[in-house]
Amino acid sequence: MTTPPADPRPVPDGPLTLGEGLEAVARLVPAGRAVSYGGLAGLLGVGGPRQAGRAMAESAPGTPWWRVVGADGSLPGELAGRAAVEHAREDTPVRPGGRVDLRRARWEPDEAALGAVAAIAARIVSGPGARMQA
């Protein structure tokens, strides 16, 4: 069974920056699930944890930034309280101390989600590792 995406807004047509691509993939993460910054970038095959963190910090309203966490399940201190409210609302597995339990909450994209990620990745034209259009 496929869980509906967090934010069903369509991704705009045309080329995407790395940040826009990372943001689009973050919107695919279902409620109650999470992915690490590095895992998010790894799905696209471009960028890395720092770029993913920056993309979440600069993301548009409606982007579920609280579903993208550090490899240890944490978020920066100034965001942890706001994220905890969302994690509780979505019933995201957390460990004592408030970090997301990635062992239980890690998002494993299904075939449809992987297809959506591949389509997003193919449109990224700027950022580390992005393909350049002629």
C-alpha positions in Angstrom: 0.0 0.0 0.0 1.4 3.4 -0.9 1.1 6.2 1.6 0.1 9.5 0.1 2.9 12.1 0.0 3.2 14.7 2.7 2.5 17.5 0.4 0.8 16.6 -2.9 1.7 19.9 -4.6 3.2 19.2 -8.0 6.8 19.9 -8.6 7.1 22.9 -11.0 7.9 22.1 -14.6 11.4 22.6 -15.9 14.9 22.5 -14.5 15.4 22.4 -10.7 18.2 23.6 -8.5 19.6 21.1 -6.0 17.7 22.8 -3.2 14.4 22.6 -5.1 15.0 18.9 -5.8 15.8 18.1 -2.2 12.7 20.0 -1.1 10.6 18.1 -3.6 11.9 14.7 -2.3 11.3 15.8 1.3 7.7 16.3 0.4 7.5 12.6 -0.6 8.4 11.4 3.0 5.1 10.2 4.6 3.9 11.3 8.0 5.4 9.2 10.8 8.6 8.5 8.7 11.9 10.2 8.5 15.1 10.3 6.5 18.6 11.6 7.4 20.0 14.6 5.6 22.6 12.3 3.9 19.9 9.8 3.1 17.8 12.5 1.4 20.7 13.6 -0.8 21.7 10.0 -1.4 18.3 9.3 -2.9 18.9 12.0 -5.5 22.5 11.0 -6.0 23.7 14.6 -5.8 24.7 16.9 -2.9 25.2 15.7 0.6 24.0 16.2 4.2 25.0 19.9 4.3 23.2 20.7 1.1 20.1 18.9 2.4 20.2 20.7 5.7 20.5 24.0 4.0 17.6 23.1 1.6 15.4 22.3 4.7 16.4 25.6 6.4 15.4 27.5 3.3 12.4 25.4 2.3 9.0 26.8 1.3 6.1 26.7 3.7 4.4 23.3 3.7 7.7 21.3 3.3 7.9 18.8 6.2 11.4 19.7 7.3 10.9 17.9 10.6 11.0 14.6 8.7 14.6 15.2 7.6 17.0 14.8 10.5 20.6 14.2 11.4 22.1 10.7 11.1 21.5 10.4 14.9 17.9 11.4 14.6 18.4 14.9 15.9 17.6 18.4 14.7 19.3 21.6 15.7 18.3 22.8 19.2 16.3 25.7 18.0 14.1 23.4 15.8 13.8 20.4 18.2 10.9 21.8 20.1 8.8 22.6 17.0 9.7 19.3 15.5 8.7 17.4 18.6 5.1 18.7 18.2 5.0 17.4 14.6 6.6 14.1 15.6 4.0 13.6 18.3 1.2 14.6 15.9 2.4 12.2 13.3 3.2 9.4 15.8 6.8 9.3 14.6 8.9 6.8 16.6 11.3 8.8 18.9 13.9 7.7 21.4 14.2 9.0 25.0 15.5 12.5 24.7 13.4 13.3 21.6 15.6 12.1 18.8 13.8 10.3 16.0 14.4 6.6 16.1 15.6 6.1 12.6 15.9 2.4 13.0 12.1 2.3 13.3 11.1 5.5 11.4 13.4 5.4 8.4 11.5 6.0 5.2 12.0 3.2 2.7 10.6 4.5 -0.6 8.4 2.2 -2.5 8.6 1.7 -6.3 6.3 4.7 -7.0 8.3 7.0 -4.7 11.6 5.8 -6.3 10.2 6.7 -9.7 9.2 10.1 -8.5 12.7 10.6 -7.0 14.3 9.6 -10.2 12.2 12.0 -12.2 13.1 14.8 -9.8 16.8 13.9 -10.0 16.8 14.0 -13.8 15.7 17.7 -13.6 18.4 19.0 -11.3 20.8 21.2 -13.2 22.7 23.0 -10.4 24.5 22.0 -7.3 27.3 19.5 -6.4 27.1 16.4 -8.7 24.2 17.8 -10.8 24.1 17.1 -14.5 24.7 20.1 -16.6 22.5 20.9 -19.6 24.2 21.8 -22.9 
